Amino acid sequence: MTLRSIRNLTLLLGAAVAGGCTVFPNPEPPRVMDLAVVQTAPAAEQRIQASLRVDTPYASEPFNGSLILAKPTPQEFRAYEGTRWRDTAPVVVRDTLVSSLRQSGAYTNVITDTNPAQAELTLVTELSAFHSETPESGPQVVIELHLQMIHNRSRASLCTRTERVVEPAPGTSVDQIVEAFGTAGSDLAARVIEWATRCDYPSRLRPSPETDQPRQP
């Protein structure tokens, strides 16, 4: 390339940048997906007389990112191209649990770990699966969450459980996979609410029979 050609190319690039253009095409922005819970959380039979803090789940690679993951073989993870979750997978799961727990009325208040307010209880979780699979039976999504309820004052563990939800997907497209994630998220939230309200709480946090009865005039 001659010196004159280099100068002409430099002038062309400068004009393109000045005009708000680029010589190289911009990549398409990724689609941003959410975990759309498909059913209303069931109402709790009794309200625990305590506030609950829901911590963001602990997670290791690759579940601590925002990629929508597939696991085509037991040894390999892949990501769906051109899409991602609206936030990291642990945050998406946390927000789903918080929303469902609030709807259920199981606690006097439900907050996230970003809220500076005090709480009597903390739900600590570990996310160990959040991906799609394609076994011979057909495509499915898997969510696995280990749960532990902590009494903040004593730091005692009141109850523990591991929930694993497997939800069939109607197909292998990213929209069908995300749809199945929404159904699985609803199932997971319902299981967590049922489990959490049955923990071995201190008696003062349990509603007494008198509080459930209407007051006499």
Phi and psi restraints in degrees (value plus and minus 20) as a CYANA .aco file:
   2 THR   PHI     -99.1   -59.1
   2 THR   PSI     146.5   186.5
   3 LEU   PHI     -82.3   -42.3
   3 LEU   PSI     -58.3   -18.3
   4 ARG   PHI     -85.1   -45.1
   4 ARG   PSI     -59.0   -19.0
   5 SER   PHI     -84.1   -44.1
   5 SER   PSI     -60.4   -20.4
   6 ILE   PHI     -83.3   -43.3
   6 ILE   PSI     -62.1   -22.1
   7 ARG   PHI     -83.8   -43.8
   7 ARG   PSI     -61.5   -21.5
   8 ASN   PHI     -84.5   -44.5
   8 ASN   PSI     -60.7   -20.7
   9 LEU   PHI     -85.6   -45.6
   9 LEU   PSI     -58.4   -18.4
  10 THR   PHI     -83.4   -43.4
  10 THR   PSI     -63.2   -23.2
  11 LEU   PHI     -83.8   -43.8
  11 LEU   PSI     -59.8   -19.8
  12 LEU   PHI     -83.8   -43.8
  12 LEU   PSI     -65.1   -25.1
  13 LEU   PHI     -83.0   -43.0
  13 LEU   PSI     -61.6   -21.6
  14 GLY   PHI     -83.0   -43.0
  14 GLY   PSI     -60.3   -20.3
  15 ALA   PHI     -87.0   -47.0
  15 ALA   PSI     -58.2   -18.2
  16 ALA   PHI     -85.6   -45.6
  16 ALA   PSI     -63.2   -23.2
  17 VAL   PHI     -85.3   -45.3
  17 VAL   PSI     -62.8   -22.8
  18 ALA   PHI     -82.9   -42.9
  18 ALA   PSI     -51.2   -11.2
  19 GLY   PHI    -107.0   -67.0
  19 GLY   PSI     -12.0    28.0
  20 GLY   PHI      58.3    98.3
  20 GLY   PSI      -3.6    36.4
  21 CYS   PHI    -125.4   -85.4
  21 CYS   PSI     148.5   188.5
  22 THR   PHI    -155.3  -115.3
  22 THR   PSI     123.3   163.3
  23 VAL   PHI     -89.1   -49.1
  23 VAL   PSI     -52.0   -12.0
  24 PHE   PHI    -120.0   -80.0
  24 PHE   PSI     116.4   156.4
  25 PRO   PHI     -86.7   -46.7
  25 PRO   PSI     121.7   161.7
  26 ASN   PHI     -95.8   -55.8
  26 ASN   PSI     117.0   157.0
  27 PRO   PHI     -87.0   -47.0
  27 PRO   PSI     128.9   168.9
  28 GLU   PHI     -84.6   -44.6
  28 GLU   PSI     115.6   155.6
  29 PRO   PHI     -85.5   -45.5
  29 PRO   PSI     125.2   165.2
  30 PRO   PHI     -89.2   -49.2
  30 PRO   PSI     131.1   171.1
  31 ARG   PHI     -92.7   -52.7
  31 ARG   PSI     116.3   156.3
  32 VAL   PHI    -127.2   -87.2
  32 VAL   PSI      99.3   139.3
  33 MET   PHI    -130.3   -90.3
  33 MET   PSI     133.1   173.1
  34 ASP   PHI    -141.9  -101.9
  34 ASP   PSI     141.2   181.2
  35 LEU   PHI    -107.1   -67.1
  35 LEU   PSI      76.0   116.0
  36 ALA   PHI    -104.4   -64.4
  36 ALA   PSI      82.9   122.9
  37 VAL   PHI     -87.6   -47.6
  37 VAL   PSI     109.4   149.4
  38 VAL   PHI    -117.4   -77.4
  38 VAL   PSI     -21.7    18.3
  39 GLN   PHI    -166.0  -126.0
  39 GLN   PSI     134.6   174.6
  40 THR   PHI     -93.1   -53.1
  40 THR   PSI     120.3   160.3
  41 ALA   PHI     -83.5   -43.5
  41 ALA   PSI     119.4   159.4
  42 PRO   PHI     -86.8   -46.8
  42 PRO   PSI     123.6   163.6
  43 ALA   PHI     -91.5   -51.5
  43 ALA   PSI     117.4   157.4
  44 ALA   PHI     -91.9   -51.9
  44 ALA   PSI     124.0   164.0
  45 GLU   PHI     -87.5   -47.5
  45 GLU   PSI     -57.1   -17.1
  46 GLN   PHI    -156.7  -116.7
  46 GLN   PSI     127.4   167.4
  47 ARG   PHI    -114.3   -74.3
  47 ARG   PSI     107.2   147.2
  48 ILE   PHI     -94.8   -54.8
  48 ILE   PSI     109.6   149.6
  49 GLN   PHI    -101.9   -61.9
  49 GLN   PSI      44.6    84.6
  50 ALA   PHI    -181.2  -141.2
  50 ALA   PSI     136.6   176.6
  51 SER   PHI    -112.2   -72.2
  51 SER   PSI     127.6   167.6
  52 LEU   PHI    -142.2  -102.2
  52 LEU   PSI     108.6   148.6
  53 ARG   PHI    -120.2   -80.2
  53 ARG   PSI     109.1   149.1
  54 VAL   PHI    -124.8   -84.8
  54 VAL   PSI      89.6   129.6
  55 ASP   PHI     -95.0   -55.0
  55 ASP   PSI     132.1   172.1
  56 THR   PHI     -85.3   -45.3
  56 THR   PSI     110.0   150.0
  57 PRO   PHI     -77.8   -37.8
  57 PRO   PSI     121.9   161.9
  58 TYR   PHI     -91.0   -51.0
  58 TYR   PSI     125.1   165.1
  59 ALA   PHI    -179.1  -139.1
  59 ALA   PSI     124.6   164.6
  60 SER   PHI    -124.3   -84.3
  60 SER   PSI     153.7   193.7
  61 GLU   PHI     -79.3   -39.3
  61 GLU   PSI     121.2   161.2
  62 PRO   PHI    -115.9   -75.9
  62 PRO   PSI      -8.3    31.7
  63 PHE   PHI    -102.2   -62.2
  63 PHE   PSI     -23.4    16.6
  64 ASN   PHI    -115.1   -75.1
  64 ASN   PSI      -8.6    31.4
  65 GLY   PHI    -132.6   -92.6
  65 GLY   PSI    -189.5  -149.5
  66 SER   PHI    -125.8   -85.8
  66 SER   PSI     -14.3    25.7
  67 LEU   PHI     -90.3   -50.3
  67 LEU   PSI     123.6   163.6
  68 ILE   PHI    -107.7   -67.7
  68 ILE   PSI      94.4   134.4
  69 LEU   PHI    -120.5   -80.5
  69 LEU   PSI     125.2   165.2
  70 ALA   PHI    -142.5  -102.5
  70 ALA   PSI     130.1   170.1
  71 LYS   PHI    -145.1  -105.1
  71 LYS   PSI      64.4   104.4
  72 PRO   PHI     -88.2   -48.2
  72 PRO   PSI     -46.9    -6.9
  73 THR   PHI    -155.5  -115.5
  73 THR   PSI     143.4   183.4
  74 PRO   PHI     -81.5   -41.5
  74 PRO   PSI     -37.7     2.3
  75 GLN   PHI    -123.1   -83.1
  75 GLN   PSI     -26.6    13.4
  76 GLU   PHI    -153.3  -113.3
  76 GLU   PSI     120.0   160.0
  77 PHE   PHI    -133.3   -93.3
  77 PHE   PSI     124.1   164.1
  78 ARG   PHI    -152.8  -112.8
  78 ARG   PSI     141.6   181.6
  79 ALA   PHI    -134.7   -94.7
  79 ALA   PSI     120.5   160.5
  80 TYR   PHI     -87.9   -47.9
  80 TYR   PSI     110.0   150.0
  81 GLU   PHI     -95.5   -55.5
  81 GLU   PSI     123.7   163.7
  82 GLY   PHI      54.7    94.7
  82 GLY   PSI      -9.2    30.8
  83 THR   PHI    -160.8  -120.8
  83 THR   PSI     138.0   178.0
  84 ARG   PHI    -178.5  -138.5
  84 ARG   PSI     143.8   183.8
  85 TRP   PHI     -92.7   -52.7
  85 TRP   PSI     138.8   178.8
  86 ARG   PHI     -86.5   -46.5
  86 ARG   PSI     -41.3    -1.3
  87 ASP   PHI    -170.2  -130.2
  87 ASP   PSI    -193.0  -153.0
  88 THR   PHI     -84.5   -44.5
  88 THR   PSI     134.7   174.7
  89 ALA   PHI     -77.1   -37.1
  89 ALA   PSI     -62.4   -22.4
  90 PRO   PHI     -79.6   -39.6
  90 PRO   PSI     -59.6   -19.6
  91 VAL   PHI     -87.9   -47.9
  91 VAL   PSI     -60.5   -20.5
  92 VAL   PHI     -81.2   -41.2
  92 VAL   PSI     -63.2   -23.2
  93 VAL   PHI     -85.8   -45.8
  93 VAL   PSI     -64.0   -24.0
  94 ARG   PHI     -78.4   -38.4
  94 ARG   PSI     -67.6   -27.6
  95 ASP   PHI     -84.1   -44.1
  95 ASP   PSI     -55.4   -15.4
  96 THR   PHI     -84.5   -44.5
  96 THR   PSI     -63.8   -23.8
  97 LEU   PHI     -84.8   -44.8
  97 LEU   PSI     -63.6   -23.6
  98 VAL   PHI     -81.1   -41.1
  98 VAL   PSI     -67.3   -27.3
  99 SER   PHI     -80.5   -40.5
  99 SER   PSI     -64.6   -24.6
 100 SER   PHI     -89.4   -49.4
 100 SER   PSI     -60.3   -20.3
 101 LEU   PHI     -84.2   -44.2
 101 LEU   PSI     -58.0   -18.0
 102 ARG   PHI     -85.3   -45.3
 102 ARG   PSI     -63.2   -23.2
 103 GLN   PHI     -82.5   -42.5
 103 GLN   PSI     -54.7   -14.7
 104 SER   PHI     -91.5   -51.5
 104 SER   PSI     -43.2    -3.2
 105 GLY   PHI      49.6    89.6
 105 GLY   PSI       2.9    42.9
 106 ALA   PHI     -92.6   -52.6
 106 ALA   PSI     -41.8    -1.8
 107 TYR   PHI    -153.5  -113.5
 107 TYR   PSI     138.8   178.8
 108 THR   PHI     -85.3   -45.3
 108 THR   PSI     -48.9    -8.9
 109 ASN   PHI    -179.0  -139.0
 109 ASN   PSI     126.7   166.7
 110 VAL   PHI    -149.9  -109.9
 110 VAL   PSI     104.9   144.9
 111 ILE   PHI    -149.7  -109.7
 111 ILE   PSI     146.1   186.1
 112 THR   PHI    -117.5   -77.5
 112 THR   PSI     152.6   192.6
 113 ASP   PHI     -93.8   -53.8
 113 ASP   PSI     -23.8    16.2
 114 THR   PHI    -109.1   -69.1
 114 THR   PSI     -26.6    13.4
 115 ASN   PHI    -108.9   -68.9
 115 ASN   PSI     108.3   148.3
 116 PRO   PHI     -96.9   -56.9
 116 PRO   PSI     -24.8    15.2
 117 ALA   PHI     -86.8   -46.8
 117 ALA   PSI     135.3   175.3
 118 GLN   PHI    -100.0   -60.0
 118 GLN   PSI     133.5   173.5
 119 ALA   PHI    -164.2  -124.2
 119 ALA   PSI     127.8   167.8
 120 GLU   PHI     -97.1   -57.1
 120 GLU   PSI     -48.2    -8.2
 121 LEU   PHI    -148.9  -108.9
 121 LEU   PSI     132.7   172.7
 122 THR   PHI    -153.6  -113.6
 122 THR   PSI     110.6   150.6
 123 LEU   PHI    -115.4   -75.4
 123 LEU   PSI      91.9   131.9
 124 VAL   PHI    -123.5   -83.5
 124 VAL   PSI     112.6   152.6
 125 THR   PHI    -157.0  -117.0
 125 THR   PSI     139.9   179.9
 126 GLU   PHI    -150.6  -110.6
 126 GLU   PSI     104.8   144.8
 127 LEU   PHI    -114.8   -74.8
 127 LEU   PSI      95.3   135.3
 128 SER   PHI    -136.9   -96.9
 128 SER   PSI     -21.3    18.7
 129 ALA   PHI    -176.4  -136.4
 129 ALA   PSI     113.1   153.1
 130 PHE   PHI    -182.2  -142.2
 130 PHE   PSI      53.3    93.3
 131 HIS   PHI    -177.1  -137.1
 131 HIS   PSI     151.0   191.0
 132 SER   PHI    -122.3   -82.3
 132 SER   PSI     136.1   176.1
 133 GLU   PHI    -155.4  -115.4
 133 GLU   PSI     141.6   181.6
 134 THR   PHI    -152.3  -112.3
 134 THR   PSI      48.7    88.7
 135 PRO   PHI     -91.0   -51.0
 135 PRO   PSI     157.9   197.9
 136 GLU   PHI     -81.6   -41.6
 136 GLU   PSI     -47.3    -7.3
 137 SER   PHI     -93.7   -53.7
 137 SER   PSI     -33.2     6.8
 138 GLY   PHI     105.5   145.5
 138 GLY   PSI     146.8   186.8
 139 PRO   PHI     -84.7   -44.7
 139 PRO   PSI     127.0   167.0
 140 GLN   PHI    -175.6  -135.6
 140 GLN   PSI     141.8   181.8
 141 VAL   PHI    -134.9   -94.9
 141 VAL   PSI     131.7   171.7
 142 VAL   PHI    -149.7  -109.7
 142 VAL   PSI     108.8   148.8
 143 ILE   PHI    -145.8  -105.8
 143 ILE   PSI     105.6   145.6
 144 GLU   PHI    -146.6  -106.6
 144 GLU   PSI     107.2   147.2
 145 LEU   PHI    -156.6  -116.6
 145 LEU   PSI     104.4   144.4
 146 HIS   PHI    -112.2   -72.2
 146 HIS   PSI     112.2   152.2
 147 LEU   PHI    -140.2  -100.2
 147 LEU   PSI     124.5   164.5
 148 GLN   PHI    -166.7  -126.7
 148 GLN   PSI     105.9   145.9
 149 MET   PHI    -117.7   -77.7
 149 MET   PSI     104.0   144.0
 150 ILE   PHI    -132.3   -92.3
 150 ILE   PSI     112.7   152.7
 151 HIS   PHI    -106.2   -66.2
 151 HIS   PSI      93.9   133.9
 152 ASN   PHI     -84.8   -44.8
 152 ASN   PSI     -56.7   -16.7
 153 ARG   PHI     -87.7   -47.7
 153 ARG   PSI     -65.6   -25.6
 154 SER   PHI    -114.0   -74.0
 154 SER   PSI     -33.1     6.9
 155 ARG   PHI      42.2    82.2
 155 ARG   PSI       0.2    40.2
 156 ALA   PHI     -99.7   -59.7
 156 ALA   PSI     125.2   165.2
 157 SER   PHI    -107.7   -67.7
 157 SER   PSI      95.9   135.9
 158 LEU   PHI    -104.2   -64.2
 158 LEU   PSI     -53.0   -13.0
 159 CYS   PHI    -187.4  -147.4
 159 CYS   PSI     134.4   174.4
 160 THR   PHI    -156.9  -116.9
 160 THR   PSI     135.2   175.2
 161 ARG   PHI    -187.5  -147.5
 161 ARG   PSI     132.7   172.7
 162 THR   PHI    -138.1   -98.1
 162 THR   PSI     104.6   144.6
 163 GLU   PHI    -129.2   -89.2
 163 GLU   PSI     110.3   150.3
 164 ARG   PHI    -145.2  -105.2
 164 ARG   PSI      97.0   137.0
 165 VAL   PHI    -129.8   -89.8
 165 VAL   PSI     106.7   146.7
 166 VAL   PHI    -139.1   -99.1
 166 VAL   PSI      98.4   138.4
 167 GLU   PHI    -141.9  -101.9
 167 GLU   PSI     102.5   142.5
 168 PRO   PHI     -82.5   -42.5
 168 PRO   PSI     124.2   164.2
 169 ALA   PHI    -125.9   -85.9
 169 ALA   PSI     124.7   164.7
 170 PRO   PHI     -90.5   -50.5
 170 PRO   PSI     -32.9     7.1
 171 GLY   PHI    -193.4  -153.4
 171 GLY   PSI    -192.5  -152.5
 172 THR   PHI    -124.9   -84.9
 172 THR   PSI     -21.0    19.0
 173 SER   PHI     -88.7   -48.7
 173 SER   PSI     137.7   177.7
 174 VAL   PHI     -82.8   -42.8
 174 VAL   PSI     -55.2   -15.2
 175 ASP   PHI     -85.5   -45.5
 175 ASP   PSI     -60.1   -20.1
 176 GLN   PHI     -89.7   -49.7
 176 GLN   PSI     -54.8   -14.8
 177 ILE   PHI     -88.0   -48.0
 177 ILE   PSI     -64.1   -24.1
 178 VAL   PHI     -84.7   -44.7
 178 VAL   PSI     -56.9   -16.9
 179 GLU   PHI     -79.8   -39.8
 179 GLU   PSI     -63.7   -23.7
 180 ALA   PHI     -85.7   -45.7
 180 ALA   PSI     -56.0   -16.0
 181 PHE   PHI     -80.2   -40.2
 181 PHE   PSI     -59.5   -19.5
 182 GLY   PHI     -81.8   -41.8
 182 GLY   PSI     -63.8   -23.8
 183 THR   PHI     -84.3   -44.3
 183 THR   PSI     -62.4   -22.4
 184 ALA   PHI     -84.0   -44.0
 184 ALA   PSI     -58.2   -18.2
 185 GLY   PHI     -83.1   -43.1
 185 GLY   PSI     -59.0   -19.0
 186 SER   PHI     -83.5   -43.5
 186 SER   PSI     -64.2   -24.2
 187 ASP   PHI     -82.9   -42.9
 187 ASP   PSI     -64.7   -24.7
 188 LEU   PHI     -80.3   -40.3
 188 LEU   PSI     -66.6   -26.6
 189 ALA   PHI     -81.0   -41.0
 189 ALA   PSI     -62.0   -22.0
 190 ALA   PHI     -83.2   -43.2
 190 ALA   PSI     -60.7   -20.7
 191 ARG   PHI     -85.5   -45.5
 191 ARG   PSI     -61.0   -21.0
 192 VAL   PHI     -83.9   -43.9
 192 VAL   PSI     -62.1   -22.1
 193 ILE   PHI     -82.3   -42.3
 193 ILE   PSI     -66.4   -26.4
 194 GLU   PHI     -81.4   -41.4
 194 GLU   PSI     -64.0   -24.0
 195 TRP   PHI     -86.0   -46.0
 195 TRP   PSI     -66.6   -26.6
 196 ALA   PHI     -83.1   -43.1
 196 ALA   PSI     -58.5   -18.5
 197 THR   PHI     -93.9   -53.9
 197 THR   PSI     -29.8    10.2
 198 ARG   PHI    -123.6   -83.6
 198 ARG   PSI     -11.6    28.4
 199 CYS   PHI     -83.5   -43.5
 199 CYS   PSI     141.9   181.9
 200 ASP   PHI    -104.8   -64.8
 200 ASP   PSI      56.7    96.7
 201 TYR   PHI    -100.2   -60.2
 201 TYR   PSI     133.5   173.5
 202 PRO   PHI     -75.9   -35.9
 202 PRO   PSI     127.0   167.0
 203 SER   PHI     -78.6   -38.6
 203 SER   PSI     -52.0   -12.0
 204 ARG   PHI     -88.2   -48.2
 204 ARG   PSI     -38.2     1.8
 205 LEU   PHI    -108.5   -68.5
 205 LEU   PSI     -32.6     7.4
 206 ARG   PHI    -107.0   -67.0
 206 ARG   PSI     120.5   160.5
 207 PRO   PHI     -87.6   -47.6
 207 PRO   PSI     114.1   154.1
 208 SER   PHI     -99.3   -59.3
 208 SER   PSI     137.8   177.8
 209 PRO   PHI     -77.2   -37.2
 209 PRO   PSI     -52.7   -12.7
 210 GLU   PHI     -84.8   -44.8
 210 GLU   PSI     -55.2   -15.2
 211 THR   PHI     -92.7   -52.7
 211 THR   PSI     -38.3     1.7
 212 ASP   PHI    -107.2   -67.2
 212 ASP   PSI     -32.9     7.1
 213 GLN   PHI    -112.2   -72.2
 213 GLN   PSI     123.5   163.5
 214 PRO   PHI     -86.7   -46.7
 214 PRO   PSI     123.0   163.0
 215 ARG   PHI     -92.1   -52.1
 215 ARG   PSI     121.2   161.2
 216 GLN   PHI    -102.7   -62.7
 216 GLN   PSI     121.4   161.4
